[in-house]
Amino acid sequence: LHYAVENEELSSSSESGSLAAGDALSRAIIPVMNAIDSDKSMQIMTNMKFEKGGSKPVEDGAERVFADVAAMIDGLKVDCYDIGDHASVVRSICEFQENSNGSENPSPGAGFVSLAGGDYISGTDVSNEAKIALDVKDMQSKDNIDAMRTVYKNGGNSLSSDDQPQSLATLSTTSFPRMSEDPMYNYFRYTFRSIGQDEEGERLGVFDDEPVEQYGDTLVTDLMELNQIEVVKEAPIVTNVWMTVTHHLYEAVRECQSMYVSGADGFNLDGDLFTDEDNVYYIERDLDLAAAYYIGEGQLKGDKNSGFLLYNLAEKIAPEFNQDTGGVSQVNKKIMDLMNGIKSDIIDQGLCMTSLSDGYLEFRSRVNSIIRTMTIPLVQKFIWHMFITKDSDFVELYGLSILPQIKVCDPSVYEYILEKVVFDDFSFETADDILRALQGSYSCMGITCNDVGELNGRQDGCSDDISATLRGYEITHQTLLPRIVFDRDILQIKVLATMGAWESALDLYAYGQNVVVGGSLNSLKDLVISKIDTLHLGDNFQGFAGKFDDVDEYINAALVGDDMFIDASNDQRIEGVGRMLQGLVTYLYALGELQNASANCGVDPLFNSLSSWDMGAAYLMGSIKANIDEYHSDDFGQTLFALANEMCDYFGTCVSSGKAHASESLVDDLNTGKELLKAKSCTELSLLLEEDITPTILVPLIQGMLHYAVENEELSSSSESGSLAAGDALSRAIIPVMNAIDSDKSMQIMTNMKFEKGGSKPVEDGAERVFADVAAMIDGLKG
C-alpha cells in the first residue's frame, strides 16, 4: 500500500527504486489474495507491476489498490486497525472496508477515526475535531503574522462537536463555562488572575486587559503583537489545544461519575434523563475527543515528521531527553496505553455504572495520569529552550504553560521561576538555578526525574525525594514523605472554591489528589472520618462541637452550600472549609499522632512510635514552605504553623525572623521530643507533650479566634465577609478544650463566635467579653 501511494506519482521511465520495491512486495501477498478474489488480486498485480517504459505505475490510482485490499481484508483474517492509516490517503483501510460493505457515508457518531496510524481508534466520529491540526499546519506554513492571525482567529478546517465552525482561538475564547469545573483550567485561571492583579495591577479577573478565562488566547495574541513568528507557531498548541484535551478528559470522568450516581437509567448530575446507552456513548465520545485534539489528523505512529499537535510535540522533543526508545516517545506510548486501557478495562466492562472503586475512581486516576504525562513535554521544552536555544520568548511561553500547576502546590518555587523567566529577561546564567528549583517541584506536578529524562545526557543531579526537612524538623523515615503533602490538597481545594469550581473542590476533598500511599490516593475526608479510634484525644472531643462526624458534615455543607452555609457567600464557604481544615483537622491529627507516640513510647517498636511523632510534626508544619530562601510562602501554608505566623503580627508575638514565637518553640520542642522517644525517656516525653507542646499548639487557635472576634463584632449577621465563618471554624477547635475547664464560658464563647447567616448579631457580647472569657480559662489551658 505504501508503494502504491509513492508510485502513483511516478512515470514508467522513473529511476526510483520504489517501483521495483512495490512489485516485489506485492508478489508476496497476491497469491494469498488470489484465493479470496482472483479478479481483485489480478487488478492489484497489474497496478503494482514493475515494467520499465511500459504502462503507468499504479494506473488506477492508490485508492483503487486500497479499496481492493479492503474488500479482501476479512478473508485475510487481518484486522484493518492493525494496518492503520497512511498519511497521504484521506481514508483509512477500515473506512475503505466499510464503504465496500455498503456504508458509503457513515452517520456522525456511528463512525470511527483511526488516529496515530491506528494507535487509537475512536468509537465515535471525531474526524472534524481532529482537523484542528490542519489549522496549525496552515498557521505554520505562513511567513507573516497577519496571515497567521487570520488562520488562528478564523480557522477553516475544523468543526466542533455541535457542528459549528471552530478555530484555534475559539478553543480558548469559548472555554468558559464549558471548563468551569475543570481543575486544571481553574488552576490556570487562578494563576493568571494573580499575575494580572498582584503583579500587573489590573482589576480582579483580568489578565493583559482580557478576561482570565481566555488566558490562552491572550498569550497567543500578545506574542503576535510582538511579531514572534516562531513562538506563535507553537503557542496555540501548548495553551488552547492542551487545555482542550484536559477538558474532554475531565468531561469523560464526570460522565462516568454521573453514570455511577444515576445507575443504568436515571438522571445525571445535571438533572437530564439519560439511558445506559446514552451515558456510555458520551463517556466514549469525550475520551475520543481528547484523543482527537491530542493527536490530530495526519499523524503517523511515532513519527516526528508528521502531525501538528501535542502528539507530534512529544515525538519531536523526546530524542533530546533519550525518551524515544522503541520507535514511539515514552510520553505518547504511556498516553495511548492509558486511553486504550480506559476503553477496554472500564468503559467496555461497564464499570462506570457498577463500581465506584474500579469504575469512577479508576477512571479518575487514569485521567489524572494522562494529564500528568501531558505535562512532561512542556517541562522538556522549557528545559530545552533554557539550555539550547536560550530564547527568552520560548522560555517564557513554556514557563507559563507549567507554572500554574506549581503555584497550587509549591508557591515559593512558582514565585521564583515567575520572576526569573517572566518579569525579568531570562538570562542563561540563571538556568541551572531555575532547573534545580523546577526539579524540586516535579513531585507536585506528579512527574519524576526519570519521566523527564536528562537533556542530551546532561548529568543534572535530579532527585525525586520529597524534602524531609520541615522548617527545622527532619522526618526520620522516607516512607512517610508521600503522606506529608496533605496540605497540597487543602490549598487546591481552596483554589478551586475560590474560582467557583465547587463540585471539583468537593471531589478533591472526598477522593484526594496528592497523597499516594501504597499506590492508592488518601483523601482529607479519609483523614477526617477514618482515624478517630486511633487518636488518644480523651473526652474533650467526644459528643461536642468538634466530634468527627460534625467536622465532615461541616466541610461538606460549606462545599455544597447547605445547612448553615445555605445562604452563605462564596467567601464564607471558602473560609469555612479552609479554616476548618487548617484549624481543627490539622490540630486534631497533629495532637493525636503525638499522643499516640507518647502513649506507645517504649512499648511499640521504635519505628512505629517515631512514625507517629513525625506525622504529628508534619500535620503541624505541612510540606508547603519557603523552598527558596528569598521567596517565602507562609501566606500559602495551610497548617497551624502558617496560622501562627499569620497571627503573630496582630498580637505582637513575631520574633526577629518574622515568624511566630510559638512556631519556633514548637520546632525546638518537637526535636527534643524525638530524641526523648529514641532514648525511651517516656516520662520526660509525656511531660514535654503535656506542659509545653500541647499548650503551644493552642496559641495560634486562640489568637485566630480572638482576632476574628475583633473583626466580627463590627459586622452584621447579613454580612458577606468570610471572617464570620473563619471565626466560627477556628472556635470549634478550641472550645472543646475550654469546655473541660469552664463549660459556661465555653458555651458563651461558642454563642458569640457562631456563624449564622441572618441570625443573631455576630459577637453579640463584644470582643472584650470573648477576651475576658478566654483570660479566665488561660491557666487551665496551661498558657
N, C-alpha and C positions, 0 to 999 in steps of 0.2 A: 504494500500500500504506500509506503514512504517513497519508493522509487517510482511508483505510478504518478505521485504528485510531482516529483522532481522532473520526470522525463516528459510529461505532457508539454512542458515549456520548450523542449529541445527539438531540433530537426534531426532527420536521419543521418545527416552528414556531420553531426556533432562529434567532437573528440572525447566527450565526457565519459568517464568510466561507469557512471551511473546507469547507462543504457545496458551495459553487459551485466551489471550487478542485479538490476531488476529482472532480466531474463533468467539469470542463474537461480535466483531465489524462487522465482515463480515455478521453475521446473521441479522444485521440491514439494510444493503444495498442490499443484494442479492435478497430479494423479489421484490424490486423496479426494479432491473436489469432484473429479470426474465421476466417481462412484455415486455422487449425490445428484449432480445435474451436469450432464455432458455438454449441453449447449452453452451454459454459462461458463463452464470451465474452458471450452474452446475459445469463447469470446475473450476471456481473461488472457489466455495464452497468446491470442492474436495481438492484443493491446500491449502485452509485455515483451513481445518477441524483439530480439536484437537483430537488426538486418541493416548493416551499414549501406546507406544510399537507397534503401528501399522505402516502404511505407512510413508515414509519420509515426513516431513513437506515441503510444497511448492515444491512438487516433480518436477513440470515442470519448476521451477525457477521463481524468482520475475519478470523478464522481461516479462514472459508469462502473469502473472497477470496484469502488467501494460498495455500490449498490448490489453488484453481482455477488461479492463476498458476503454481504449482509443477508442475502437471500438464502445462502447455504450455511449460515453460522450455526443454526440449531443442529443440522445434520453432522456438523463437525464436532458437536458437543463442546464448543468453546463458548465461554461467557463473553458477550460483547463488551461488558465492563472491563474485562481484562485487557482487551485490545485498546480501549480508551479513545481519545480524540487525536486528531492531527491538527496542529496549529493553523495549517493553511487550508483546511477544509471546514466549511461552515457547520456541517452536521457531523455528529459522532456516528460510529458504526452502529450503535444501538438505535439512533434515530433513523438511520437508513433501514434498519431491520424493522422498526415499527411501520415505516412507510411501506415496506414490501409486504407487510401483513395487513395492509388496507387502512391504516390510520394515518392518512396524509397530513392532517392538521390536528395534532393532539390539543385538546382544550386546555386552557390555563388551569393549573392546579392538578391536572391529570398527567402531565408530562414529567420529564426528569431532565436534568442537565448534568453532563459529565464535566467535572472540574479538575484541574491539575492532572490531565491525562488519565482520568478515571480514579485518581486517588480519593476523590469524594464524589459520590453520585447522589444528587438531590432526589428526594421523593416527590418534590413539587417543582413547578416550573419557575425557576428564578433566572431565566435567561436575560430578561430585561434588566434586572438589577445588576447582573454580572457585567453588563455592558458599560457600567460606570468606569470600568477600566479603559474603555475607548476614549472617554473624556480625558483621562490622564495621558493617554497616548497622544491625543490631539494637542493637549497643552504642551507636552514635552517636545513636540515637533515644531513648535513656534519659536521664533528667534527674537520676538519683541514682546514687551509686557502688555501692550494694548491687545494684541491678538490672543495672548494667554488669558487675559482678563475676560475677554468675550467668551471663550470656551468655558472658563471656570464659572462664570455667572450664568450662562445660558445653556450649557450642556449641548444636547442634541442627539445623544446616543442611548440614554437610559430612561426607563420609566420606573416609577415607584410601585409599591405593592398594590396601590389602588389605581394603577394605570395612568398616573399623571406624570407629565414630564418632570424630570428631576436633574439637578446639576450637582457638581461638587460643592458649590456654595450652599444650595438648599439643604444639603445634609446637615449643615450647621445652623442656618438661619431658621429652619423649621424644627429644630431639635426639641424645643420646649413647647408644649408639655409632654411630648412623646416620651422623653427621657427623664421626666421629673422625679421618678422613683429609683432611677439607676444609681447605685452607689458611686461608681467611678465618675460618672458625669457630674454628680454633686460635689465630689472632692475637687474636681476641676473648677466648677462654678465658685466654690468656696475660696479656692486659691486665687483665681483671677479677680474675684471681688476684693480680696485682701490686697492684692497688688494695686488695684485701682484706688481703693480708699486709703490704705495705710501708707503706700509708697508713692503714689502719684497725686494724692489729694483730691480724688474725684468723689462724687457723691456715691452713696451706698448702692451697689448693684450695677455699677458701670465700670467698664474696662476700656481704656482708649476711646472714650466718648460713645461707646456702644454697649448694649446690654451684655452682661456677663454670660447669659445663656448662649450667645453666639460667639464665644471667645475664639473658636477655631477660625471662623470666617474673619474675625478681626485680625488675627495673627497673619493670615494669608494676605489680606488686604494691605496691612502695614508693610509687608515685605514687597508687595507690588509697588507701593508708593516709593519704596527705597530702590526700586529697579533691580532687585536681587533675583535675576532670572533663574540661575541655577538652584537657588534655595526654594524659589516658588515652585519649581518642578516637583519637589518632594513634600512641601508643606501641607497640601491638602490631604495627602495620604496619611501622614502621621498625626494629623489633627482630626479632620472631619471624618475620614474613612475609618480610622482606628476606633473612634468613639461610636460610629455607627455599628461596627462589628460587635462591640461590647453591648450595645443596646439590644441587639437581637438575641444575644446570648442570655442577657438578663430577662428578656421578654419570654424566652422559651422556659426558663426556670419558673417564672411566675405562672405560666400556663400549666406547668407540671404541678405546682403547688395548688393551683385552683382546682385541678382535676382531683387531687387527693382530698381537698377540703369538701368538694361537692359530691364526690362519688361518681359513678358511671354516668348517670343522667341527673343533672341538677343545676343550681345556679352557681356561676363562677363568682370570683371576688368582686366583680363589677356589677353583679346582680343580673347578668344575662343568662338565659336558659340555654345551656349547651348540652349536647349529647356526647356520649363517649367518643364517637367517631369524629365529631367536631373538634373536641379537645385534642385528640391525637394529631389531627391534621394541623392545627395551629401550633402545637409544640414542634412538630417536624418542620413546619413551614418556617418558623423563626430560626431554627437551627440551620436550615438550608440557606436562609438569607444571610446569616452570619458567615457561612462558608462562601457564599457568592461575593459578598463585599470583601472578604479577606483574600480570596484567590483571584476572582475576576475572569473575564473572558480572555482566551488566547494564551493561558498559562500552561506550559508543559510541566510534568512532574520533575521536580528537582532541577529545573532549568533556569539559570540566572539570565539567560538571553531572551527569554520570552516572558510575557506578562508585564503588568504595570502596577500592581497593588502591593499589599503587605507581604504576601507570599513571596513575591519577587524581591522585595526589600530584604527579607530574611535570607534568601538564597545569595544575594549579592554580598552581604556583609559577613556571612558565615565563614568563608575561607580566611578572612583576616584574623579570625579567632580560632582557627582549626576546628570549626564546628560543622564541617561539611562532609565528614566521612560517610561512606555508604551511598553516595550519589544524591542524597537529599539532606538539606540542613537539619541539624538536630531539632531546631525550633519547629520547622514545618512537619517533620516526622511526628513529633510529640502532639502537635495540634491536630493533625489529621487522625492520629490514633485516638485521641480523646473525642473528637467529633464523631468518628465512626463508632467508637465504643458506646457513646451515649445512645446512638440509634439502636445498635444491636443488643446492648445489655439492659437498657432502661425503657426506651420508647417501645421497641418491638416486643418486649416482655410484658408490657402493660403495667410496669411498676409504679408509674406516676399515680395510678388510681388506687393501688393496693398496699403500698408500703411507704411509710414516712422515711425510714432509715435507708432502705435500698432504692427508693424512688426519688422523692424530692430532695432529701439531704445528699444522696449520692450525686444526683444531677447537679445540685448546687455546688458541691465540692469540685466536680469535674469542670464546670464552667469557670469557677474561680481559678482553677489550674490553667485553663486555656488563657484567661486574661493575664495571669502572671507570666505565662510563656510569651504572650504577645508583647510584653514589656521588654523582653531580652534584646531584640534587635534595636529598640530605641536606645537602650543603655549602650549597646555595642557601637551604634552610630555616634553617640555622644562622645564616647572614649576615642573612637577612630578620628573624629574631626578635631578633638583636642590635640592629639599627638601626631596626626599625619597631615591633614590639610591646614590645621591651625586657623581655620576660617571662623572668625568670631560670630558671623551671622548663622552659620550652620550649628555652631556650638550653642548659641542661644536658642535656636529652634528646638534642638533635641533636648537641651536642658529643660525648657518649658514643657516638653512632652512627657517628662518623668517627674518633675518637681512636685506636682500636686499629690502624687502618691506618697512622697517623702514628707510633705507638710503635715499629713494626718497621722504620722507615726514617729517622726524624728525631726521635730521642728527646728532644732538648732542647726542641723545639717542643711535643712531646707534654706534657712536664712543665710547661711554661709555661701552655698552654691548660687543662690539667687543673686547675692551681691557680686560674686566673682564673675558670673557669666552673663548677667542681665544688666545690672545697674553700673558695673564697671566694664570697660572694654576688656574683653578676655585677653589675658596675657599667658603665653606658653609657659612662662616661668612659674605660674601657679598650678599648672596641670597636674603635677604629681600630688600636691596637697589636695586638690579637688578630687582626684581619683581615690585617694585614701579615705576622704570623707564619704564619698559615694559608696565605696565598698563597705563601709561601716553601716550603711543603710540598706544593703541588699536584703537582709532578713525581713525588714519591714515592708519591702516590695514583694516578698515571697519568692525570691530567687537566690541562687547561690553563686559562689565564685566559679564553680565548675559549669554552671549553666551559661555564664557569660564567656568564660574562657579567657585566655591571655592574648592580647593584641600582638600578632606576629611573634609569638613565643616569648614575649616580654615577661620577665620574672618580676612580678609586682608585689609579691608577698601577700596576696589576698587571703583573708581568713574569714570563715563563716561563723566563728564563735561570737555569740552574743556577749556583750561586756558583762563580766561577773562582778564588776565594781559598781556598787550603788551608793554614790555620794559618800565614799569613805568606808563603806562596809563591803567586805568581799564575800560573795556567795561561795560556800565551800564545795558543793558538788555540782559539776557541769550538767548533770541530768535534770537539775531544777530550772535551768535557764529558759527553756521554752515556756515555762509557766509564769515567768515574771513579767511577761509583756501583756498581761491582762489590761493594763491601763491604756494600751492602744485601742482596745475595744471601747473603753469608756470615752476616749477622745473622739473616735469615729462615730459613735452613737450621737454625741453632742453635735458634731459637724453635720451629720445627716438631719438631725432635728432642726438645727439652725437653718438649713436650706429647705425645710418643709417636707423632707422625704421621710415622713413618719413611719410608713409601712416598712421601709428598709431599716430604719432605726430599731423598730420592734423585732424585725427578723434577726438583726445582728445581736441584739440582747438575748434573744431566745436560742440562737444556734451558734453564735460565735463567729470569729473571723481570724484571729491572730494566735490564739493559744492552741497549739497542737501537741497533744500528749499521747504517745503510743499510736500515732497515726490517726487519731481522732481529734476533732475540734472540741474544746471545752468552752462553754459559754459563761457569761456572767450570771445568767439565770441558773445554770447548773450550780454555780458558786453559792447563789443565794438560797436555793431550796434543798440542796442535797447534803449539806455537811453539818446540819445543826446538831446531830447526835455525836459528832466528833469534837465539838468545841466545849471546853470547860469554862463556860461563861457564868455558871451559878444561876441563881433565881432571878436576878435583876431583869433579864430579858425574856423571861417566860410569862406569857399572858399579859404583856403590856404593849405599849405603842411600838416597841422595837422588835416584836416577835417576827420570825422569818416569813411566815405566810403574809403578814401585813406588808413587809418590805416588798415582796414580789408583787402583791396587789397594787401597792402604791406606784411602783415603777411602771407596771402595765397600764394603770389608769392614766399616768402622765403621758405615756407614749401613744395611747389610744385616744386620749381626750375624754375620759369617762369619769364617773363618780365625782370626787372632789375637784377634778380638772375639767368637768364638762363645759364650763363656761370660761375656762382659763385662757389667757393669752398664750401665744407661742412662747414668749419669753418665760412665762411662768411654768409652762410644761418643761421647757429646756432646763431651767434652774431646778425644778423638782427632781427630774431624772439625774442631772449632773451632781447636785449636792447630796442626794441620797446615796448614789454610788460612791462618791468621794468621802462623805462623812460616815454614814452608818455602815455601809458594806465593807469598805476597806478597814475601818476601825474594828468591826466585829471580828473579821478574819485575821487581822494582824494580832489582836489580843488573844483570840482563840488559839492560833498556832503557837504563840509564845507560851501560853499557859499549858498547851499540850507538851511542849518541850520540857517545861519545868516539872510538870507532873510525872513525866517519864524519865527524868534525869536519873541515871544510874540503874534504871530498870530496863528500858528498851536498849537495843543496840545503839551505839553512838551515832551511827549513820542516820537512824530514824529520828532521834531527838534533834540532831544538828539540822536535818532537813526541815523539821518543823520550825526551828528557830530562824533558819534562813528565810523560809517563806513568810514568817511573821515580819521580818525586816523588809522583805520585798513588798508586802502589802502596804507597809507604811511609806515606803520610798518610791516604788514604781520604777519602770525602766526608762521613762521619758525624763531626760536630764540634759544638761549642757554638755554634749559630747565634744564641742569645740569651745575652748575656754572663753573667747570673747563674744560668743553667741549664746546667751543664756536663754533657757527655755522654761524657766519656772512658771511663767504665765500659762504654759501649756500642760504643766503637771496635773495629774488627776487624783493624787492621793493626799493624805494628811500632811505630808511634808510640804506640798505645794500650798495647801491651805494655811499652814503655819507661816510660810514665807509671805503669803498674800496679806495675812492679818497683822503681821508684826509692825508694819508701817502705821496702822491705825492705833496700835496700843503701845508704841514706843519700845518694842522688845526685839528690834533688829540689832544684831551685833555689827562689828566693823566690816565683815564680809558682805553685809547687806542681807544675810539670811537670818532667820528667826533663831533666837537663843534656844528655844525648845527643840528645833531641828538639830542643832549642833550637839546639844546634850544627848539627844536620842542616839545619834551615831556613836558617841563615846560609850554610852550605856549598853548598846547592842553589841559592840565589840567586846566589852567587858563580859557581858553575859555569855557570849560564845566561848570565851576562854574558861569561864567557870563551868560551863557544860562539859567541855573537854576534860577538865580536871575532876569532874564528878563532885564539884563543890556545890551540892544541891541545895543546902540550906541558904548559903550566901546567894545563890541564883534566885531562889524564891523571894528572898528579901529585896534583892535588886529589882525584881519584876514588880513586886507589890508596892514598894516605897518610892521607887524612882521612875521606872519606865511607864507604869500604868498611869500615874498622875500626869506625867509629861505628855502622854498621848492625848489626855483630855484637854490640854491647854488650847490647841487650835480649835477644837469643837466649841469650847466655852467662848473663846474670842469671837468665833464666827457667829454664834447665836447672839451674843451681846451686840456685835456690830449691826446685825440686821434688826435687832430690837430698836436701835437708834434710828436706822434708816426708815423702818416701817411705821414708827409712831407718827410720822408726818403724813402717812398715806391713808386713803380711804379704802374700804373693802372693795370698791369698784375699780381700784387702780389696776392698770395693766402691768405694773412693774414686776419683774421676775424676782425681786428681793423678797416679796411676800412668801413665795414658795421656797426660796432658799433658806429663809429663817425657819420655816416650818420643818424642812427636811433635816437641817443640822440639829434642831432642838430634839428631834426624835432619837438622835444618837446619844445625847447626854441626859435626857430626862429620866430614862430607866435607871441610870446610875444614881441620880439625885433622889429618885423615889425611895431608894433604900435608906436615905438619910432623913428626909422630911417629905412625906407624901403630900401634905397640904401645899407646901411651897412649890413642889414639883408640878402639881396639878395647876397651880396658879400660873406658873411659867408656861405650861403647855397651852393653857387657855389664851394667854397673851400672844403666843407665837403661832397659834393655829392659823393655817391658810384656809379661808372660807370665802370664796368669791361672793360678794353681795351679802355677807353675813355681818357679824359684829365688827366694830372698828378694830383694825389691827393694833396690837399692843395697847389695848384699851386703858390699862392702868398706868401706861407710860413706861419708857425705857428705864427710868430710875428705879421703878418697882422691880423690874426684872434684875437689874444690877444688885439691888438690895437683897433679893431672894437668893441669888447666887452667892453673894457675900456671906449670907447666913449659913450656907452649907459648905463653904470653901474648906474649912478644916476637916470636915468629914470626907471631902474629896482628896484630902492629903495634898492640897495645893499650897 
